[in-house]
Amino acid sequence: MRLSAFPGGWLSAEEISAVRQRLLREHLDYCRRNSPFYRDLLAGIAPEAVTFESLANLPLTDKQHFSARNAEFLAVPPDRIVDIVLSSGTTGLPNSVMYSEHDLRRLAHNEALSLAACGVTRDDTALLTCTMDRCFVAGLAYQTGLRQIGAAVIRSGASTLANQGDLIRRLNPTVLVGVPTFLRKLGRFLAENGHDPAASSVRSLVCIGEPLRDAGLAPLQLAQDLEALWQAPAFSTYATSETVSTFCECPARCGGHLNPELAIVEIVDAAGRRLPAGEHGEVVLTPLQCEGMPLVRFRTGDMSFLIEVPCSCGRFTPRLGPILGRLCQMIKTKGTTVYPLAILAALNSMAGISDYYVVATSEDHLSDLLTVHAAVSDGCSPESIAEQLQSRLRVKTSVVIRTEAEIAREIQGPESRKANRFIDQRSRP
C-alpha cells in the first residue's frame, strides 16, 4: 500500500471533500477484501457507492468487537507485521494492535503533520517524558514524527523529576512532550529548587492524555498554570492506539486539527446516530490508509464535539473539541450527571491540593458515591474541597486526606503506564 500524503488542512473545503471521498472508498474496498471481520460486516455493501453522508448508515465497530475478535481484524499475513503495541487499557483490558511497515510510515507522517501544526520544526530539540516501553505506542509515535520533521529527540521516557530537570539544564530542549499534570509538577519542582522554568530553553509544551480546555475552548486551570510556569504555549493532542490517528492544536489553540487523508471523524449519540457540528457525543473514527488492522466507524468511547468553522490559522479541516469524558465512566450521583474529567479539572484548579485521586463506588442502581483522596498543604481542608466541588459541579463527595506517597502508590502502580486518577469500583449489572 502506498501512502497518499496531501498538504493537510491547507486544501480548500472542496479539495478536502474530494480527497476524503476517494480514500474512503479505497479504504472500504481494502477492508472488505482483506479483513475477515469486515468481510462479514460489510457483505453486500458496494464501496464505490458509499459517500461521506451515507457512511453514517454503515455499522459501528466498538472496543468489544475489537477485543473479542481481535485476530479477525488483521488484514495482512502475519509475516507483514513489524510492530505490536497494546492499547492503554484505561477502560478495560488492553487490546493488541498490529502495525505493518506501511502503518509505521503512516504513524510518522501523522505525528509529523500534527507536531508541525503546533510549530515544531527541524531546529527544535524535544524531550519526551512519556512512556517509551511496555508496548505503548505514544513514545514511538512522537519519536518517529519528530525524526520525520528533522528535530532532535531526547528519549527520556517516564523518569524522575530530578532526572528530567537535569536533562533540561544540560541538553536545552525547546519542546517538552508529556502529560500536562506531570509537566506542571516538573515546572514547580524546578522553581522550588532554584531553577526558573520560564528562564529555561523550553518554548512549547505538547500535552498528551489530559484535556487543557473546557467545552467552550477556554483554558482550564491546568493550562493556565502550565503557561504561567513555563511562559510557553501548551498545545493539546488527542489520539487512540487502535485508530493510529492524532488530533493536535495549532497556535490558535481552539481544537485539534483533523488530517483529512488519514481519518474521518464523526460524533454520534447514544443510539449511534450522527450528530451535527457543535453537539456533544461519542467520537467515532474511520482511520484511512491503515494496512495491518484497518477499522471502519470505530467507537472510541470518548465524548467530544466537532468544530467546522474555518480556523484562524487558515486551515479548512474540521477540528475535534476537548475530550469531555469517557462514555463508560459517566457518573450519576443524586440526580446529577458528571464525567470524571470534570472532577479532575476542578481538583486541578484548587490551590492547596498537591496530588489526588477519585474513587467511584455504587450506592444503588440509580446513584454513585464519590470519594476524593487528596494530599494537601496547610489551610486546605476536606470541608473546603467538598464545598468547592459542590459549588462548581453540583456533586457531593467525601474527602480523605492522604500523604503524597500514599497517593503516588495508588495512581502509579508498578504495572501502570500512566497515572490513573479515577478508580472505578462501581458494580456493573
N, C-alpha and C positions, 0 to 999 in steps of 0.2 A: 504494500500500500504506500502510495506517495502522499506526503503531507502537503496539503494546499494551504499556503500562507498568503494573507492579504494585509493591507495596511489598517487592519482592525477598525476601530470606530471612526477613522478619518474618512471612510467611504460615506457616500450620501445614503439617505434612508432607502432610496430605490435600489442602489447597488447592494446594500446590506441585505435587502429582501431577496434579491436575485441569487446572491451567494448562498444564503441560508436555504433557499428552496432547492437549489441543485445539490448541496451537500446533504440535506435531509433525505432526499430520495436515494442518493447513493448509500447513505448510512442504513436506511431501512432495507434496501436490497441486500446489502452485505450481511446484516443481522439475520435476515430470513434465510439466506443461503448457507451461513457458516455457524450460527449459534443454535444448538439443539433446543435451548429454551425458547428462543424467538421463532424458530422454525414452527413450533407448535402454536405459540401465542399469536403469530401474525399470519397463520394459514388463511388463505383466501383473500388476503389484502394485497392489492396491487400497489407497490411503492411509487410507481410513476404517477399514480392518481392522487397521492397524498400531498396536501398543501399544509402550510403552517396553520391555517384555520381548521382544516379537518384533522390535524394531528390530535386535537382535543378529543376526537372520537375513538382513538386507539386505547387499548387497555393500559392501565398503570402497572408499574412494577414496584414492589416495595422491598424493604430490607428482609422481610420474612421469606419472600421468594428467593432472594439472593443467598440467604443463609441455607435454606432447606435444599435448594437445587444448585448449589454453588458450582459444581463441576460442569453442569449443563450450560453455563454462561460462557464457557471457554470456546472461542471461535477460531482458534489456530491449533495446529498439532502441538503437543506438549514440548517438543524439542525447539519450538519457536519462542518459548517463554524464557526470558533472561533475568527477570527480577520478580520477586514475590513479596508483597507487603501485606500487612494486616490493617484493617480499619481500626479506628481508635477504640471501638467498643464502649463508647460513652453511654449508650442506652441499651446495651446487650453484649452478647459475645462477639469478639472480633471476627470479621469475615476475611477470607483470603481474596486478594485482588492481584491478578497476574498480568504482568506487562511484557509485551514484546519489545524488540529493539525500536520498532516504529513508535510504540507508546512512550518510550523514554525520550525520543526526539520530540514527540508532541508535548510531553511534560515540560521539557526545557523551553520549548517555544512558548508555551502558555505562560510559564513563570517569567520569561524574559519580557514578554509583552506587558504583563501586569506590573513588574518592578519598574520597567521603563516608564509606565504611565504615571508613577509617583516620583519620577525624576531621577532614578538611579542610572548612572552612566558608567562607561568603562574607566572613568577616572576615580571611581569610588572604591573603597575597601569596606566590606561588610562583615560584621561579627555576627555569626549565627549562634544564638543562645538557645535554640530549640533542639529537641531530641534528634540525634543523628543515627540512633541504633534501634534495636528491638523491633525490627520490621516496620518501622514508622516511615511514612513517605515524605513528611513535611521537610525535614532537613535535606533529603536528597533533592526534592523539588527546588528548594531555594538555591542550593549549591549549583545545580545544573543550569538554572535560569540565570544566575549571576555570571557563571562562566560563559554562557552564550552572549551576554551583554559585553563581556570582557572585563568585568570588575574583579578585583581580588577578593578572595574569600578566606575568612578565619573560621575554621570549623571547630569552634569551641564546644558546641552542644550544651546539654544541661550540665551546669557546673556551679561551683560556689560563688557567692557574691564577691568574695575576695579575689578569686581567680579571674572572674570576668572584669573586675575593676583593674586588675594588674594588666590584663590584655589591652584594655582601653588606653591605659597610660603608656604602655610600651609600644603598641603597634598602631595607634592612632586611627581606628576605624572611623569612617564617616557615616556609616549606616549601621543601625542595630536592628536585628530581626529577632522577635521573641514575643512571648505572652505579655500583654501590657501591665498586668499586676506585678510581674517579675521585673520588668523594666523600670517601673516606678520604685519598687523596693531597691533595685540596683542604684538608681539615682540618689535615693535617700541615704543608702549606705555610703556612697562616695562623699556626699555632703557631710555626713556625721564623722567621717574620717579625714576631713580637711581637704577634700578634692571637689571643687565646684563642678558638677556635671555640665553646667552651661558653658564653662570655660574649656571643656574637652573638645576633641576633634569631631564629635558626633554632630551631624547636621540634619539627620532624618531618622525616624523610627518607623519600622514596618511591623505592624502589630497583628498577631495571629491568635485565634482561639477564643477571644473575648470581644464583645462589641465595644465600640467607642462612642456611639451616638444613640440618641433615643429615636422614637418613631417620627419625630419632627425634624430629624437630622441635626438637632442641637447636640453639642459635645457633652457627654456625661462627665461627671466629676473626675473620673479616672483619666479621661483625655485631657481635661484642663490641668490636672496635676502633672501629667507627663510633660506637656508642652511648657509648663511653668518651670519645672525642674531642669529640663534639658535645653530649653529655649530652641526647640526644634519641632517641626510639624510631625504629628503622629498620624500615620495612614492605616486604615482598617482593611483587612483582607478576609475573604471567606472562601473555603474550599472543602471538599469531601474526598476521602480516599477512593471511594467507588467510582466517582464520576471524573476524577482527574481534571477538574476544571476549577479555575480560580477567578474570583472577582476582586479587583483591587481598586481603591480610590485613586483619583488623580489629585493634583494640587487644589482643586475646588473642594474636595472632601465632602461630597454630597451623594454618596452611593458608590457601590463597586461596579466598575465598567465590565460589561459582557464582551468577550472576544467572539464575534459572530461566526467565525469559521470553526470555532471549537465547541460551541454549546448553544442549545436553545433552552431558555428558561421560561417556565410557566408558574403561575400561582393558582392553586386550586383550593376550593372549600372542603369541608369535612366529607362531602359526598363525592369529591373528585371532580367537581365542575370548575372549569377555568374561570378565573376572576379577572376583571379589568384592572388596568394600572391603578395603583394607589390603594387598592383594597388589600387587607391583610389576610394571608392564608398560608398554606404549606408550599414550600419551594419544591418544584418538580423540574428535574434536569434531564435533557437528552444530550449527552456528550457526543459531539460529532468527530469523525475521523479516528475513533478508537479501534484497535485491531484485536487485542487479546481478549478482553471481556467487555464488548460493547453493550450499552444499555439504551433502552427506549422509555421515556417518561418515568424516570426513577424518582420515587418519593423519598426525599431526604429526611423528612420528619422535622425539619426546621421551619420556623414561621417568619415570614418577612413580607415584602411587597415590592412591586416594580415601579420604577420611575421612567417615564417615556419621553418627557420633555428634553430637548437638546441640552447638553451640559454646557456650562460657561467656558469649559476648556476647548470647546469646538467639536467634540465628538457627538455623533448622532445615535450611538448604540444605547439600548435600554440599560438602566442601572438597577442593581439589586440594593434594596434598603438594608438597614441593620438587621441582624438576626434578633428577633424579639423573644424567642424561646423555642423549646422543643415540644412538639405536639404531645408526646407521650409523657412529658413531665408537668403538664398543666396541673395546677393545684387549685382545689376548691376548698375554701375554709370559711365557714359561717356565712354562706351566701355570696362570697367574693371569689372571683376567678383571677388568678395571677400566675405568671411564669416565674420560675426560679431566677432567671436572668434579671428580672426587675428587682427582686430582693437583693441579689448580689450587687447590682448597680447602686441601690440605696445604701447598702453597707459600705461600699467603696467610697461613698461620699461623706461618711460620718467621721468627723475629727475624733481622735482618741482610740479608734479601732486599728490595731496593727495587723491582725490576721483573724480569720474566721472560717467557719463552715456552717452549713444549714442542713438539718435533718428533718425529713418529712415522714410522718407515721400516719396510720389510719385511725381516725376516731370512730367512724362508722362508714357505711357505704355512701353517705352523702357529704361527708366533710373530712378534711385532713387536718392534722396537727403539725405545727412548725416549731422547731427549737433552734435557736441561734446559739452557736458556741463561739465565743469571741475572746481574743486576747486584747486587753485594753490598757490604756495609760491612766494615770491619776485624773480624777474628775469625770470619767466616763463610767456610768453605772448601768446595770441591767435595765433599770426602770427607764432611763433616758433612751436607750436603744429601742426598747419595746414601744415607747411613746412615739419616737420618730417614725418607726415602721408603720404604726397605726395611722399616724397623720398623713404619711406620704402615699401608702398603698391600701389603706383600709383593711389591713390584715393584723390579726392578733397573734403574737408569738411569745414563747417562753425564751428567756435568755440565760445562758450558763456561762460564767467566766472561766476561761482556761488559760494556761500558760502558752507561750508561743511554741514551745517544744511539743506540748500535747496537741496543739493544732496541726503542727507540721507532720506528726506521725499519722494523723487521720487523713489529711488531704494529699499526702505524697508517700504512699506506701512503697515497699521495696519492689513491687511489680508494676507500679504506676508509671505511665509515660508522660502524664501531665497532671497538674493539680486538679483534684475533684472537690469543689467546694459545695456541691449539692449531693447529699447522700439520701437516696430514696429507699426508705424502709417500709413503704406502704404495701399492704397486702393487695394482691391482684385477684379479680374474680376469675 
